[in-house]
Amino acid sequence: MSKLFKMVILGSPGSGKGTISSRIVRDFGLKHMSSGDILRSQVLKRTDVGQEAEKYMKAGKLVPDETMVKLISSELSALKTSNWLLDGFPRTRPQAEALDQHEKGKDDVTGEPLVQREDDKAESVRRRLEYYAANTGPLKKFYEEQGLLECFHGTMSNEIYPRVHKYLQTYIPAHGGPF
Ligand code: AMP
């Protein structure tokens, strides 16, 4: 089987991660897995995980690592033979370590900081940024130490994405893009 491409996209709330993710998925044919979308679907289906997660999501808190790792591991197991892009997971170091365990011995390419849906309430945005600084920001170092971090900076997705596209093309053929 040819080499598989597995990417993680990290970024603070509001940084454009969702937009960049959807363009990567469009141009490079990866499966897009958003932990927020997976959780929201569990909440809608009223599963046990959904009911537990909802409490944390409503409070603007992170769902406990153990729950997230179980949920995402089982979703990833179904994507064993696909190229994928993980969006919103990992968000903490224990989650990143669990993902490393899950993927041991396989190739990974890590994306950069970029974001997710907007959240309109200032208080909620502030809390999310605090969580990001305390939990997710340090993951950059975790991936950098493994030589797996590539950062892209800019103020607009249209400015950032062509750089992401150019970089990814060195690893995986593009079907289209970069706009
Ligand atoms: P998102 O759509 O990525 O902003 O996720 C919405 C909410 O789901 C977050 O505010 C968290 O409560 C929860 N969530 C999503 N991904 C994770 C994760 N990797 N770890 C913990 N909680 C998460």
Backbone and ligand atoms as CSV (ligand in chain L), in Angstrom:
chain,resi,resn,atom,element,x,y,z
A,1,MET,N,N,0.834,-1.186,0.000
A,1,MET,CA,C,0.000,0.000,0.000
A,1,MET,C,C,0.877,1.246,0.000
A,2,SER,N,N,0.433,2.302,-0.683
A,2,SER,CA,C,1.269,3.496,-0.718
A,2,SER,C,C,1.236,4.197,0.642
A,3,LYS,N,N,2.161,5.114,0.785
A,3,LYS,CA,C,2.311,5.823,2.048
A,3,LYS,C,C,1.026,6.583,2.433
A,4,LEU,N,N,0.663,6.508,3.708
A,4,LEU,CA,C,-0.529,7.225,4.160
A,4,LEU,C,C,-0.142,8.569,4.753
A,5,PHE,N,N,-1.006,9.557,4.576
A,5,PHE,CA,C,-0.732,10.897,5.094
A,5,PHE,C,C,-1.695,11.205,6.218
A,6,LYS,N,N,-1.106,11.488,7.368
A,6,LYS,CA,C,-1.924,11.758,8.547
A,6,LYS,C,C,-1.525,13.095,9.107
A,7,MET,N,N,-2.481,13.984,9.212
A,7,MET,CA,C,-2.162,15.336,9.652
A,7,MET,C,C,-3.024,15.751,10.822
A,8,VAL,N,N,-2.423,16.598,11.646
A,8,VAL,CA,C,-3.129,17.188,12.769
A,8,VAL,C,C,-3.076,18.692,12.557
A,9,ILE,N,N,-4.180,19.373,12.708
A,9,ILE,CA,C,-4.153,20.822,12.567
A,9,ILE,C,C,-4.410,21.449,13.935
A,10,LEU,N,N,-3.497,22.310,14.359
A,10,LEU,CA,C,-3.625,22.956,15.661
A,10,LEU,C,C,-3.862,24.447,15.436
A,11,GLY,N,N,-4.585,25.073,16.321
A,11,GLY,CA,C,-4.751,26.509,16.179
A,11,GLY,C,C,-5.678,27.061,17.227
A,12,SER,N,N,-5.451,28.310,17.596
A,12,SER,CA,C,-6.277,28.897,18.636
A,12,SER,C,C,-7.689,29.132,18.099
A,13,PRO,N,N,-8.667,29.243,19.009
A,13,PRO,CA,C,-10.033,29.501,18.577
A,13,PRO,C,C,-10.070,30.761,17.716
A,14,GLY,N,N,-10.767,30.686,16.593
A,14,GLY,CA,C,-10.905,31.852,15.728
A,14,GLY,C,C,-9.761,32.057,14.758
A,15,SER,N,N,-8.836,31.120,14.680
A,15,SER,CA,C,-7.668,31.349,13.815
A,15,SER,C,C,-7.870,30.890,12.365
A,16,GLY,N,N,-9.025,30.326,12.044
A,16,GLY,CA,C,-9.291,29.942,10.645
A,16,GLY,C,C,-9.013,28.476,10.348
A,17,LYS,N,N,-8.852,27.691,11.393
A,17,LYS,CA,C,-8.505,26.273,11.239
A,17,LYS,C,C,-9.567,25.494,10.431
A,18,GLY,N,N,-10.832,25.788,10.689
A,18,GLY,CA,C,-11.901,25.086,9.979
A,18,GLY,C,C,-11.847,25.357,8.480
A,19,THR,N,N,-11.618,26.613,8.115
A,19,THR,CA,C,-11.555,26.995,6.697
A,19,THR,C,C,-10.377,26.323,6.026
A,20,ILE,N,N,-9.232,26.387,6.661
A,20,ILE,CA,C,-8.034,25.780,6.073
A,20,ILE,C,C,-8.230,24.262,5.959
A,21,SER,N,N,-8.822,23.662,6.981
A,21,SER,CA,C,-9.046,22.210,6.950
A,21,SER,C,C,-9.918,21.837,5.765
A,22,SER,N,N,-10.996,22.595,5.540
A,22,SER,CA,C,-11.891,22.183,4.464
A,22,SER,C,C,-11.207,22.335,3.110
A,23,ARG,N,N,-10.309,23.294,2.970
A,23,ARG,CA,C,-9.594,23.431,1.687
A,23,ARG,C,C,-8.574,22.308,1.507
A,24,ILE,N,N,-7.905,21.939,2.566
A,24,ILE,CA,C,-6.935,20.827,2.471
A,24,ILE,C,C,-7.667,19.553,2.051
A,25,VAL,N,N,-8.800,19.316,2.687
A,25,VAL,CA,C,-9.574,18.112,2.402
A,25,VAL,C,C,-10.042,18.116,0.946
A,26,ARG,N,N,-10.460,19.280,0.483
A,26,ARG,CA,C,-10.931,19.415,-0.906
A,26,ARG,C,C,-9.791,19.129,-1.901
A,27,ASP,N,N,-8.631,19.707,-1.643
A,27,ASP,CA,C,-7.547,19.652,-2.636
A,27,ASP,C,C,-6.692,18.388,-2.545
A,28,PHE,N,N,-6.673,17.761,-1.382
A,28,PHE,CA,C,-5.766,16.624,-1.219
A,28,PHE,C,C,-6.501,15.312,-0.941
A,29,GLY,N,N,-7.830,15.372,-0.964
A,29,GLY,CA,C,-8.619,14.142,-0.841
A,29,GLY,C,C,-8.438,13.391,0.468
A,30,LEU,N,N,-8.248,14.127,1.559
A,30,LEU,CA,C,-8.115,13.455,2.857
A,30,LEU,C,C,-9.487,13.320,3.518
A,31,LYS,N,N,-9.596,12.392,4.438
A,31,LYS,CA,C,-10.805,12.333,5.259
A,31,LYS,C,C,-10.640,13.364,6.369
A,32,HIS,N,N,-11.678,14.142,6.582
A,32,HIS,CA,C,-11.633,15.197,7.601
A,32,HIS,C,C,-12.338,14.713,8.855
A,33,MET,N,N,-11.627,14.699,9.956
A,33,MET,CA,C,-12.266,14.273,11.185
A,33,MET,C,C,-12.214,15.405,12.199
A,34,SER,N,N,-13.369,15.999,12.472
A,34,SER,CA,C,-13.425,17.096,13.435
A,34,SER,C,C,-13.970,16.560,14.752
A,35,SER,N,N,-13.173,16.688,15.820
A,35,SER,CA,C,-13.624,16.140,17.105
A,35,SER,C,C,-14.881,16.861,17.582
A,36,GLY,N,N,-14.995,18.170,17.288
A,36,GLY,CA,C,-16.190,18.921,17.684
A,36,GLY,C,C,-17.423,18.376,16.967
A,37,ASP,N,N,-17.291,18.098,15.660
A,37,ASP,CA,C,-18.427,17.557,14.902
A,37,ASP,C,C,-18.816,16.171,15.423
A,38,ILE,N,N,-17.796,15.363,15.729
A,38,ILE,CA,C,-18.085,14.013,16.235
A,38,ILE,C,C,-18.836,14.109,17.569
A,39,LEU,N,N,-18.371,15.019,18.421
A,39,LEU,CA,C,-19.045,15.190,19.720
A,39,LEU,C,C,-20.475,15.690,19.536
A,40,ARG,N,N,-20.642,16.675,18.644
A,40,ARG,CA,C,-22.000,17.211,18.438
A,40,ARG,C,C,-22.937,16.127,17.916
A,41,SER,N,N,-22.411,15.228,17.090
A,41,SER,CA,C,-23.286,14.164,16.599
A,41,SER,C,C,-23.632,13.182,17.725
A,42,GLN,N,N,-22.678,12.935,18.616
A,42,GLN,CA,C,-22.980,12.071,19.778
A,42,GLN,C,C,-24.031,12.724,20.683
A,43,VAL,N,N,-23.934,14.048,20.821
A,43,VAL,CA,C,-24.904,14.765,21.659
A,43,VAL,C,C,-26.296,14.639,21.040
A,44,LEU,N,N,-26.377,14.835,19.731
A,44,LEU,CA,C,-27.677,14.752,19.042
A,44,LEU,C,C,-28.282,13.358,19.157
A,45,LYS,N,N,-27.418,12.348,19.099
A,45,LYS,CA,C,-27.915,10.962,19.174
A,45,LYS,C,C,-28.198,10.526,20.609
A,46,ARG,N,N,-27.900,11.398,21.559
A,46,ARG,CA,C,-28.112,11.118,22.985
A,46,ARG,C,C,-27.400,9.835,23.433
A,47,THR,N,N,-26.188,9.609,22.934
A,47,THR,CA,C,-25.422,8.451,23.403
A,47,THR,C,C,-24.876,8.766,24.800
A,48,ASP,N,N,-24.325,7.755,25.474
A,48,ASP,CA,C,-23.739,7.992,26.802
A,48,ASP,C,C,-22.612,9.020,26.709
A,49,VAL,N,N,-21.754,8.836,25.693
A,49,VAL,CA,C,-20.645,9.776,25.516
A,49,VAL,C,C,-21.193,11.179,25.262
A,50,GLY,N,N,-22.230,11.255,24.430
A,50,GLY,CA,C,-22.829,12.547,24.097
A,50,GLY,C,C,-23.380,13.242,25.328
A,51,GLN,N,N,-24.040,12.460,26.193
A,51,GLN,CA,C,-24.628,13.079,27.379
A,51,GLN,C,C,-23.563,13.562,28.343
A,52,GLU,N,N,-22.469,12.805,28.437
A,52,GLU,CA,C,-21.377,13.237,29.317
A,52,GLU,C,C,-20.709,14.483,28.717
A,53,ALA,N,N,-20.428,14.413,27.411
A,53,ALA,CA,C,-19.693,15.501,26.756
A,53,ALA,C,C,-20.460,16.815,26.789
A,54,GLU,N,N,-21.775,16.713,26.657
A,54,GLU,CA,C,-22.587,17.925,26.573
A,54,GLU,C,C,-22.382,18.846,27.773
A,55,LYS,N,N,-22.238,18.232,28.953
A,55,LYS,CA,C,-22.058,19.046,30.170
A,55,LYS,C,C,-20.816,19.919,30.044
A,56,TYR,N,N,-19.745,19.318,29.556
A,56,TYR,CA,C,-18.489,20.063,29.433
A,56,TYR,C,C,-18.575,21.086,28.310
A,57,MET,N,N,-19.173,20.685,27.208
A,57,MET,CA,C,-19.256,21.588,26.054
A,57,MET,C,C,-20.069,22.824,26.402
A,58,LYS,N,N,-21.182,22.604,27.102
A,58,LYS,CA,C,-22.029,23.742,27.487
A,58,LYS,C,C,-21.294,24.681,28.413
A,59,ALA,N,N,-20.428,24.130,29.252
A,59,ALA,CA,C,-19.691,24.952,30.215
A,59,ALA,C,C,-18.441,25.565,29.570
A,60,GLY,N,N,-18.237,25.299,28.285
A,60,GLY,CA,C,-17.057,25.847,27.595
A,60,GLY,C,C,-15.777,25.182,28.062
A,61,LYS,N,N,-15.913,23.940,28.582
A,61,LYS,CA,C,-14.718,23.229,29.070
A,61,LYS,C,C,-14.338,22.105,28.130
A,62,LEU,N,N,-13.129,21.607,28.312
A,62,LEU,CA,C,-12.702,20.470,27.513
A,62,LEU,C,C,-13.322,19.185,28.064
A,63,VAL,N,N,-13.731,18.327,27.156
A,63,VAL,CA,C,-14.238,17.003,27.541
A,63,VAL,C,C,-13.025,16.215,28.069
A,64,PRO,N,N,-13.196,15.384,29.134
A,64,PRO,CA,C,-12.041,14.684,29.716
A,64,PRO,C,C,-11.264,13.857,28.684
A,65,ASP,N,N,-9.944,13.840,28.884
A,65,ASP,CA,C,-9.055,13.158,27.932
A,65,ASP,C,C,-9.462,11.714,27.680
A,66,GLU,N,N,-9.805,11.010,28.755
A,66,GLU,CA,C,-10.092,9.576,28.612
A,66,GLU,C,C,-11.254,9.339,27.637
A,67,THR,N,N,-12.284,10.157,27.797
A,67,THR,CA,C,-13.453,10.044,26.914
A,67,THR,C,C,-13.063,10.361,25.480
A,68,MET,N,N,-12.282,11.436,25.309
A,68,MET,CA,C,-11.890,11.855,23.954
A,68,MET,C,C,-11.025,10.803,23.278
A,69,VAL,N,N,-10.084,10.263,24.033
A,69,VAL,CA,C,-9.146,9.301,23.439
A,69,VAL,C,C,-9.909,8.054,22.967
A,70,LYS,N,N,-10.847,7.587,23.798
A,70,LYS,CA,C,-11.634,6.400,23.409
A,70,LYS,C,C,-12.437,6.679,22.141
A,71,LEU,N,N,-13.081,7.836,22.150
A,71,LEU,CA,C,-13.951,8.193,21.033
A,71,LEU,C,C,-13.157,8.323,19.731
A,72,ILE,N,N,-12.066,9.070,19.777
A,72,ILE,CA,C,-11.303,9.332,18.548
A,72,ILE,C,C,-10.565,8.069,18.094
A,73,SER,N,N,-10.070,7.278,19.050
A,73,SER,CA,C,-9.378,6.039,18.657
A,73,SER,C,C,-10.318,5.138,17.877
A,74,SER,N,N,-11.570,5.049,18.338
A,74,SER,CA,C,-12.458,4.131,17.625
A,74,SER,C,C,-12.799,4.699,16.250
A,75,GLU,N,N,-12.920,6.016,16.141
A,75,GLU,CA,C,-13.184,6.617,14.821
A,75,GLU,C,C,-11.975,6.409,13.893
A,76,LEU,N,N,-10.775,6.542,14.453
A,76,LEU,CA,C,-9.569,6.399,13.624
A,76,LEU,C,C,-9.380,4.957,13.151
A,77,SER,N,N,-9.806,4.028,13.984
A,77,SER,CA,C,-9.655,2.623,13.598
A,77,SER,C,C,-10.432,2.329,12.320
A,78,ALA,N,N,-11.512,3.071,12.137
A,78,ALA,CA,C,-12.318,2.871,10.920
A,78,ALA,C,C,-11.669,3.523,9.698
A,79,LEU,N,N,-10.628,4.298,9.933
A,79,LEU,CA,C,-9.969,5.006,8.818
A,79,LEU,C,C,-8.544,4.515,8.604
A,80,LYS,N,N,-8.301,3.268,8.965
A,80,LYS,CA,C,-6.944,2.722,8.921
A,80,LYS,C,C,-6.256,2.863,7.574
A,81,THR,N,N,-7.026,2.735,6.501
A,81,THR,CA,C,-6.387,2.723,5.184
A,81,THR,C,C,-6.578,4.048,4.442
A,82,SER,N,N,-7.000,5.094,5.166
A,82,SER,CA,C,-7.231,6.385,4.507
A,82,SER,C,C,-6.215,7.424,4.947
A,83,ASN,N,N,-6.040,8.426,4.087
A,83,ASN,CA,C,-5.316,9.622,4.498
A,83,ASN,C,C,-6.290,10.458,5.319
A,84,TRP,N,N,-5.845,11.011,6.432
A,84,TRP,CA,C,-6.778,11.810,7.217
A,84,TRP,C,C,-6.174,13.079,7.790
A,85,LEU,N,N,-7.096,13.983,8.129
A,85,LEU,CA,C,-6.744,15.248,8.776
A,85,LEU,C,C,-7.584,15.359,10.043
A,86,LEU,N,N,-6.903,15.448,11.153
A,86,LEU,CA,C,-7.602,15.575,12.441
A,86,LEU,C,C,-7.691,17.048,12.809
A,87,ASP,N,N,-8.904,17.469,13.132
A,87,ASP,CA,C,-9.167,18.883,13.392
A,87,ASP,C,C,-9.827,18.991,14.779
A,88,GLY,N,N,-9.138,19.576,15.727
A,88,GLY,CA,C,-9.718,19.722,17.075
A,88,GLY,C,C,-9.224,18.668,18.054
A,89,PHE,N,N,-8.492,17.713,17.565
A,89,PHE,CA,C,-7.897,16.672,18.402
A,89,PHE,C,C,-6.493,16.411,17.860
A,90,PRO,N,N,-5.448,16.332,18.659
A,90,PRO,CA,C,-5.453,16.441,20.115
A,90,PRO,C,C,-5.495,17.894,20.574
A,91,ARG,N,N,-6.002,18.076,21.782
A,91,ARG,CA,C,-6.048,19.403,22.360
A,91,ARG,C,C,-5.235,19.480,23.653
A,92,THR,N,N,-4.765,18.368,24.135
A,92,THR,CA,C,-3.942,18.346,25.344
A,92,THR,C,C,-2.791,17.365,25.114
A,93,ARG,N,N,-1.780,17.473,25.972
A,93,ARG,CA,C,-0.633,16.579,25.812
A,93,ARG,C,C,-1.010,15.094,25.987
A,94,PRO,N,N,-1.813,14.742,27.003
A,94,PRO,CA,C,-2.199,13.325,27.100
A,94,PRO,C,C,-2.912,12.831,25.838
A,95,GLN,N,N,-3.706,13.687,25.204
A,95,GLN,CA,C,-4.371,13.275,23.962
A,95,GLN,C,C,-3.331,13.063,22.853
A,96,ALA,N,N,-2.330,13.964,22.800
A,96,ALA,CA,C,-1.295,13.839,21.763
A,96,ALA,C,C,-0.491,12.559,21.980
A,97,GLU,N,N,-0.208,12.257,23.237
A,97,GLU,CA,C,0.559,11.039,23.517
A,97,GLU,C,C,-0.248,9.794,23.151
A,98,ALA,N,N,-1.534,9.832,23.451
A,98,ALA,CA,C,-2.386,8.688,23.103
A,98,ALA,C,C,-2.437,8.517,21.587
A,99,LEU,N,N,-2.483,9.628,20.875
A,99,LEU,CA,C,-2.522,9.546,19.407
A,99,LEU,C,C,-1.212,8.963,18.885
A,100,ASP,N,N,-0.110,9.367,19.480
A,100,ASP,CA,C,1.191,8.801,19.084
A,100,ASP,C,C,1.205,7.289,19.278
A,101,GLN,N,N,0.669,6.857,20.401
A,101,GLN,CA,C,0.612,5.413,20.685
A,101,GLN,C,C,-0.205,4.703,19.624
A,102,HIS,N,N,-1.336,5.316,19.330
A,102,HIS,CA,C,-2.255,4.727,18.373
A,102,HIS,C,C,-1.605,4.593,17.005
A,103,GLU,N,N,-0.742,5.554,16.649
A,103,GLU,CA,C,-0.165,5.619,15.311
A,103,GLU,C,C,1.272,5.136,15.263
A,104,LYS,N,N,1.787,4.518,16.349
A,104,LYS,CA,C,3.216,4.136,16.442
A,104,LYS,C,C,3.721,3.401,15.216
A,105,GLY,N,N,4.915,3.848,14.755
A,105,GLY,CA,C,5.510,3.143,13.630
A,105,GLY,C,C,4.968,3.552,12.284
A,106,LYS,N,N,4.084,4.540,12.245
A,106,LYS,CA,C,3.552,4.986,10.955
A,106,LYS,C,C,3.961,6.433,10.710
A,107,ASP,N,N,3.858,6.893,9.488
A,107,ASP,CA,C,4.240,8.266,9.146
A,107,ASP,C,C,3.176,9.281,9.546
A,108,ASP,N,N,3.615,10.372,10.043
A,108,ASP,CA,C,2.717,11.474,10.390
A,108,ASP,C,C,3.226,12.768,9.793
A,109,VAL,N,N,2.349,13.606,9.364
A,109,VAL,CA,C,2.753,14.963,8.999
A,109,VAL,C,C,1.841,15.877,9.803
A,110,THR,N,N,2.432,16.828,10.477
A,110,THR,CA,C,1.613,17.675,11.318
A,110,THR,C,C,1.400,19.061,10.722
A,111,GLY,N,N,0.180,19.530,10.714
A,111,GLY,CA,C,-0.128,20.883,10.231
A,111,GLY,C,C,0.094,21.907,11.314
A,112,GLU,N,N,-0.355,23.092,11.101
A,112,GLU,CA,C,-0.034,24.181,12.020
A,112,GLU,C,C,-1.226,24.757,12.753
A,113,PRO,N,N,-0.920,25.726,13.519
A,113,PRO,CA,C,-1.939,26.539,14.138
A,113,PRO,C,C,-2.808,27.281,13.166
A,114,LEU,N,N,-3.933,26.979,13.219
A,114,LEU,CA,C,-4.806,27.830,12.431
A,114,LEU,C,C,-6.214,27.747,12.991
A,115,VAL,N,N,-8.140,27.343,12.747
A,115,VAL,CA,C,-9.228,27.274,13.764
A,115,VAL,C,C,-10.649,26.716,13.754
A,116,GLN,N,N,-11.499,27.072,14.069
A,116,GLN,CA,C,-12.757,26.409,14.240
A,116,GLN,C,C,-13.901,27.393,14.175
A,117,ARG,N,N,-15.077,26.871,14.461
A,117,ARG,CA,C,-16.232,27.750,14.384
A,117,ARG,C,C,-16.077,28.925,15.312
A,118,GLU,N,N,-16.756,30.018,14.943
A,118,GLU,CA,C,-16.678,31.159,15.834
A,118,GLU,C,C,-17.559,30.907,17.029
A,119,ASP,N,N,-17.267,31.599,18.063
A,119,ASP,CA,C,-18.129,31.523,19.221
A,119,ASP,C,C,-18.403,32.969,19.557
A,120,ASP,N,N,-19.691,33.322,19.633
A,120,ASP,CA,C,-19.951,34.754,19.687
A,120,ASP,C,C,-19.800,35.391,21.051
A,121,LYS,N,N,-19.852,34.597,22.109
A,121,LYS,CA,C,-19.828,35.267,23.410
A,121,LYS,C,C,-18.404,35.556,23.857
A,122,ALA,N,N,-18.174,36.825,24.224
A,122,ALA,CA,C,-16.818,37.242,24.585
A,122,ALA,C,C,-16.241,36.386,25.709
A,123,GLU,N,N,-17.097,36.083,26.675
A,123,GLU,CA,C,-16.615,35.307,27.827
A,123,GLU,C,C,-16.177,33.903,27.399
A,124,SER,N,N,-16.975,33.339,26.506
A,124,SER,CA,C,-16.662,31.997,26.035
A,124,SER,C,C,-15.388,32.011,25.198
A,125,VAL,N,N,-15.237,33.035,24.366
A,125,VAL,CA,C,-14.023,33.149,23.552
A,125,VAL,C,C,-12.810,33.299,24.466
A,126,ARG,N,N,-12.960,34.120,25.486
A,126,ARG,CA,C,-11.840,34.333,26.409
A,126,ARG,C,C,-11.448,33.004,27.072
A,127,ARG,N,N,-12.462,32.252,27.502
A,127,ARG,CA,C,-12.184,30.983,28.174
A,127,ARG,C,C,-11.514,29.999,27.218
A,128,ARG,N,N,-12.007,30.001,25.986
A,128,ARG,CA,C,-11.419,29.084,25.002
A,128,ARG,C,C,-9.969,29.448,24.711
A,129,LEU,N,N,-9.691,30.744,24.667
A,129,LEU,CA,C,-8.306,31.166,24.412
A,129,LEU,C,C,-7.406,30.787,25.593
A,130,GLU,N,N,-7.971,30.918,26.782
A,130,GLU,CA,C,-7.189,30.529,27.970
A,130,GLU,C,C,-6.891,29.036,27.964
A,131,TYR,N,N,-7.898,28.275,27.623
A,131,TYR,CA,C,-7.708,26.821,27.536
A,131,TYR,C,C,-6.667,26.485,26.486
A,132,TYR,N,N,-6.758,27.189,25.376
A,132,TYR,CA,C,-5.814,26.928,24.285
A,132,TYR,C,C,-4.384,27.209,24.764
A,133,ALA,N,N,-4.205,28.380,25.396
A,133,ALA,CA,C,-2.853,28.757,25.840
A,133,ALA,C,C,-2.313,27.736,26.836
A,134,ALA,N,N,-3.207,27.262,27.731
A,134,ALA,CA,C,-2.739,26.353,28.775
A,134,ALA,C,C,-2.559,24.919,28.285
A,135,ASN,N,N,-3.407,24.482,27.373
A,135,ASN,CA,C,-3.406,23.057,27.012
A,135,ASN,C,C,-2.920,22.750,25.600
A,136,THR,N,N,-3.454,23.457,24.629
A,136,THR,CA,C,-3.173,23.080,23.240
A,136,THR,C,C,-1.905,23.749,22.721
A,137,GLY,N,N,-1.682,25.012,23.081
A,137,GLY,CA,C,-0.472,25.718,22.631
A,137,GLY,C,C,0.794,24.903,22.867
A,138,PRO,N,N,0.961,24.320,24.059
A,138,PRO,CA,C,2.184,23.549,24.329
A,138,PRO,C,C,2.363,22.329,23.411
A,139,LEU,N,N,1.316,21.917,22.710
A,139,LEU,CA,C,1.468,20.775,21.798
A,139,LEU,C,C,2.399,21.108,20.641
A,140,LYS,N,N,2.541,22.421,20.345
A,140,LYS,CA,C,3.461,22.788,19.260
A,140,LYS,C,C,4.857,22.270,19.582
A,141,LYS,N,N,5.246,22.423,20.844
A,141,LYS,CA,C,6.572,21.968,21.255
A,141,LYS,C,C,6.667,20.441,21.142
A,142,PHE,N,N,5.593,19.790,21.570
A,142,PHE,CA,C,5.539,18.318,21.525
A,142,PHE,C,C,5.816,17.818,20.098
A,143,TYR,N,N,5.154,18.420,19.115
A,143,TYR,CA,C,5.341,17.978,17.733
A,143,TYR,C,C,6.647,18.502,17.146
A,144,GLU,N,N,7.059,19.678,17.591
A,144,GLU,CA,C,8.311,20.244,17.093
A,144,GLU,C,C,9.472,19.334,17.480
A,145,GLU,N,N,9.436,18.826,18.702
A,145,GLU,CA,C,10.514,17.953,19.169
A,145,GLU,C,C,10.610,16.675,18.346
A,146,GLN,N,N,9.508,16.315,17.717
A,146,GLN,CA,C,9.525,15.113,16.870
A,146,GLN,C,C,9.790,15.465,15.411
A,147,GLY,N,N,10.062,16.745,15.155
A,147,GLY,CA,C,10.303,17.190,13.781
A,147,GLY,C,C,9.042,17.134,12.937
A,148,LEU,N,N,7.886,17.280,13.586
A,148,LEU,CA,C,6.617,17.116,12.864
A,148,LEU,C,C,5.785,18.398,12.782
A,149,LEU,N,N,6.401,19.532,13.143
A,149,LEU,CA,C,5.611,20.769,13.168
A,149,LEU,C,C,5.936,21.672,11.992
A,150,GLU,N,N,4.900,22.192,11.347
A,150,GLU,CA,C,5.093,23.209,10.310
A,150,GLU,C,C,4.115,24.330,10.636
A,151,CYS,N,N,4.604,25.550,10.775
A,151,CYS,CA,C,3.728,26.664,11.151
A,151,CYS,C,C,3.435,27.583,9.971
A,152,PHE,N,N,2.219,28.092,9.910
A,152,PHE,CA,C,1.824,29.039,8.872
A,152,PHE,C,C,1.169,30.230,9.562
A,153,HIS,N,N,1.635,31.405,9.213
A,153,HIS,CA,C,1.075,32.600,9.858
A,153,HIS,C,C,0.419,33.514,8.836
A,154,GLY,N,N,-0.520,34.293,9.286
A,154,GLY,CA,C,-1.179,35.235,8.394
A,154,GLY,C,C,-2.438,35.728,9.056
A,155,THR,N,N,-3.091,36.695,8.415
A,155,THR,CA,C,-4.309,37.225,9.031
A,155,THR,C,C,-5.566,36.778,8.292
A,156,MET,N,N,-5.411,36.169,7.108
A,156,MET,CA,C,-6.588,35.719,6.357
A,156,MET,C,C,-6.344,34.320,5.793
A,157,SER,N,N,-7.409,33.531,5.746
A,157,SER,CA,C,-7.269,32.180,5.195
A,157,SER,C,C,-6.753,32.214,3.758
A,158,ASN,N,N,-7.211,33.212,2.977
A,158,ASN,CA,C,-6.782,33.288,1.574
A,158,ASN,C,C,-5.293,33.569,1.438
A,159,GLU,N,N,-4.736,34.113,2.470
A,159,GLU,CA,C,-3.304,34.408,2.458
A,159,GLU,C,C,-2.537,33.170,2.968
A,160,ILE,N,N,-3.107,32.499,3.953
A,160,ILE,CA,C,-2.423,31.361,4.570
A,160,ILE,C,C,-2.509,30.108,3.698
A,161,TYR,N,N,-3.695,29.888,3.124
A,161,TYR,CA,C,-3.894,28.598,2.474
A,161,TYR,C,C,-2.937,28.304,1.312
A,162,PRO,N,N,-2.630,29.273,0.418
A,162,PRO,CA,C,-1.678,28.952,-0.656
A,162,PRO,C,C,-0.341,28.441,-0.120
A,163,ARG,N,N,0.060,28.922,1.048
A,163,ARG,CA,C,1.331,28.440,1.631
A,163,ARG,C,C,1.164,27.007,2.153
A,164,VAL,N,N,0.018,26.751,2.740
A,164,VAL,CA,C,-0.256,25.390,3.238
A,164,VAL,C,C,-0.266,24.434,2.047
A,165,HIS,N,N,-0.925,24.863,0.985
A,165,HIS,CA,C,-1.062,24.040,-0.219
A,165,HIS,C,C,0.308,23.720,-0.805
A,166,LYS,N,N,1.142,24.752,-0.910
A,166,LYS,CA,C,2.475,24.569,-1.489
A,166,LYS,C,C,3.284,23.574,-0.648
A,167,TYR,N,N,3.179,23.737,0.654
A,167,TYR,CA,C,3.918,22.845,1.555
A,167,TYR,C,C,3.420,21.395,1.423
A,168,LEU,N,N,2.100,21.224,1.442
A,168,LEU,CA,C,1.549,19.859,1.395
A,168,LEU,C,C,1.864,19.172,0.072
A,169,GLN,N,N,1.957,19.965,-0.989
A,169,GLN,CA,C,2.260,19.380,-2.305
A,169,GLN,C,C,3.609,18.692,-2.339
A,170,THR,N,N,4.478,19.053,-1.409
A,170,THR,CA,C,5.777,18.376,-1.383
A,170,THR,C,C,5.631,16.956,-0.822
A,171,TYR,N,N,4.471,16.666,-0.230
A,171,TYR,CA,C,4.248,15.339,0.353
A,171,TYR,C,C,3.183,14.527,-0.372
A,172,ILE,N,N,2.198,15.221,-0.902
A,172,ILE,CA,C,1.013,14.514,-1.406
A,172,ILE,C,C,0.493,15.246,-2.643
A,173,PRO,N,N,0.125,14.524,-3.712
A,173,PRO,CA,C,-0.332,15.221,-4.916
A,173,PRO,C,C,-1.660,15.939,-4.679
A,174,ALA,N,N,-1.770,17.144,-5.229
A,174,ALA,CA,C,-3.015,17.903,-5.076
A,174,ALA,C,C,-3.952,17.594,-6.233
A,175,HIS,N,N,-5.268,17.567,-5.940
A,175,HIS,CA,C,-6.242,17.398,-7.016
A,175,HIS,C,C,-6.658,18.752,-7.551
A,176,GLY,N,N,-6.433,19.806,-6.767
A,176,GLY,CA,C,-6.876,21.145,-7.185
A,176,GLY,C,C,-6.288,22.188,-6.267
A,177,GLY,N,N,-6.845,23.376,-6.315
A,177,GLY,CA,C,-6.410,24.453,-5.439
A,177,GLY,C,C,-5.318,25.276,-6.057
A,178,PRO,N,N,-4.745,26.212,-5.327
A,178,PRO,CA,C,-4.835,26.376,-3.894
A,178,PRO,C,C,-5.880,27.384,-3.406
A,179,PHE,N,N,-6.840,27.803,-4.234
A,179,PHE,CA,C,-7.719,28.859,-3.719
A,179,PHE,C,C,-9.087,28.354,-3.295
L,1,AMP,P1,P,-14.851,22.550,18.473
L,1,AMP,O1,O,-15.963,22.431,17.467
L,1,AMP,O2,O,-13.565,21.931,18.025
L,1,AMP,O3,O,-14.668,23.949,18.964
L,1,AMP,O4,O,-15.309,21.707,19.755
L,1,AMP,C1,C,-16.467,22.069,20.488
L,1,AMP,C2,C,-16.319,21.609,21.935
L,1,AMP,O5,O,-16.157,20.202,21.974
L,1,AMP,C3,C,-15.101,22.165,22.647
L,1,AMP,O6,O,-15.347,23.438,23.191
L,1,AMP,C4,C,-14.891,21.120,23.726
L,1,AMP,O7,O,-15.832,21.260,24.769
L,1,AMP,C5,C,-15.209,19.839,22.988
L,1,AMP,N1,N,-14.017,19.247,22.342
L,1,AMP,C6,C,-13.768,19.131,20.993
L,1,AMP,N2,N,-12.586,18.515,20.782
L,1,AMP,C7,C,-12.084,18.244,22.012
L,1,AMP,C8,C,-10.891,17.635,22.474
L,1,AMP,N3,N,-9.955,17.186,21.612
L,1,AMP,N4,N,-10.704,17.526,23.811
L,1,AMP,C9,C,-11.633,17.964,24.680
L,1,AMP,N5,N,-12.763,18.562,24.324
L,1,AMP,C10,C,-13.004,18.696,22.998
